[in-house]
Every structure is written in structure tokens, then in C-alpha cells.
């Protein structure tokens, strides 16, 4: 009897010490379903989104989806209204999943909610819905707080121990990812190690090459003493580098931020943009497709703690998004840093 009581007591102690949420079994995403799916970039016509499309098509082929992936996007000039219109139309057509790189802030919430109400799974990628309303899960390319630190580290590395003044050339004021990265960088700059870096201001090129180019030129006069333009946008970083190169200012003003190696090769080799960072947009499109397809086919639910296998990329777990007050996140990662030593190989 004593042995039974002791065993019972021990079992109770083990139960108390065990985690409240036992690890869930890894969900299997089965191929062969027919799901109408839409991949929606911020707008059409730039390389990173084309790469994400390539990755999504790779996943679609692996999963043998009986429906062709729709790659739909607005023009850069009509990005916000265009995205909302595409989501609205997709919901009306009864699609099973919409994957959105959100450029509309919370303005897209009513359309996203309407899509969910009609049965669509709404997955954001690259750029989330700030409030998370109308969104099932966000596929984050990297941890957004890490993005801020990476940018601060690159600025410090480029400007050196003496520091200096720099300014930010962002995409659009409504781009949730850009705003989160800039906020994270501002937080990072509070660390004493960055005390000699001075952020002079932020301007917006709306992710349009000509506008970004002109804004970069205007920054030279707007921010006297500026030694670096930090552009957390693949369009902006190329435009800023070209602007400084054209004006023969690369010796005085350096460029850094987030860019595509093939587009940054010449500017990194000639010293205009000594260092920049990015992740794989092909992988981001691939993982976003697996996530959306898995949700749409019922392979798993958008719940914290759910794990699933995403083909060649391995296993991922849905967690609460620590960068927002609400919302769920699948974190991809990692960052890659590029300089003159590795940019050529990465650009191939």
C-alpha cells in the first residue's frame, strides 16, 4: 500500500513539474489538394517579390496543387488601394488562401476580415498587418528586433569608432515591416556602443526607383554632414547607391541597408555600399506557400505551439508574435551579411 501511495505521489509531482503545454506532434502537409491560392506582393516589378514568386511556385509544384497559383499585385503608384481591391476580389472568388506582403498598414483589415469570413486563410509574409486583425499567421523573414540591431551594427562598422551622422531612406510610410525595422533600430541605438551614431531623419521613396533616387539626392542637402544612407528597402538601397555614384559622392556618403546581392554587386565592389544584408526571398515565398497550403487544407491550425514540416526547409513552429501586441508568427531567418568578399558569389 505504501508503495502504491508513493508511486501516486511521485506521479503527481511529475505532473506538476511537467510543462503545461506538451509538445504537439509535427503536422504533415499532404500533397495533392486543389486549393485556389493568391500570392500578393506589395506591388509588381521588383526582383525580391519575383524571387518570392519563384519560391512559391517551387512549393506549389512539390505539393502538387491542382490549382495554378495566382500571382497578383498592384502598381507601385496604386499599392494600397490596389492591394485592398485584390484581396476583396479574391474573397469574392472564393479562394482558399491569400498570401499578402502588406503595404497598406491596417487599412487592409476590413478586406482581410471579409476574406476570412468567406473561408480564406490569410497569411502575411515579408510585411505583416500591424494589428494582426484579419490575419491567421505572419511568416516573418527574420526577427524584426534583430533587423534593427543588424542595421545599427552595419552603420557602426561602416562609420567606424568615431561614428557620424546618418539618415534613413525607407519605402512607404504604411509599410509595416519598414516601420518595425526602423523602430527596432531606434531602440538599438539607445545602447551606449552606438552613442556616436546620430540619426538625422527619415525620408520615403515609396519603393519606386526614380522617387528613391531623387530622395537620396535631396537628402544630401537636407541632412548636412550625413555620412551614410541606411535604406532598409531593396529598391531604395540600389537607387541611393546609384545616386551617390552618379554624383561622385561615394567617398563622402556610404550606402547600407537591405538589398539583393545581384543588384548590389557593382556598388559593393566599388565601395559605394561596403556592407548590406538580406535573407532569401525564394525561401520566404516557399515557406509562405507551405504555411498557407497547410492551413487551407486543414493539415494544421493557426495556433501557438503548432509545428509543421515545410518541405526542404524543415520544421517550423507557430508562436505568438513578440513584435506585436497580437498575432501569430512563423520565423524563418537567418540574415546574411554581404561585403566585397562574398557578394560576387552570392550574386550568381
PyMOL commands that set and color helices and strands:
alter all, ss='L'
color gray80, all
select helices_A, chain A and resi 2-17+47-62+76-92+105-117+144-159+176-188+192-194+209-222+234-246+261-269+281-296+311-313+343-347
alter helices_A, ss='H'
color red, helices_A
select strands_A, chain A and resi 37-40+70-72+97-100+121-125+137-140+164-170+197-204+226-231+254-257+276-278+307-309+315-317+319-320+328-331+336-338
alter strands_A, ss='S'
color yellow, strands_A
deselect
rebuild
show_as cartoon
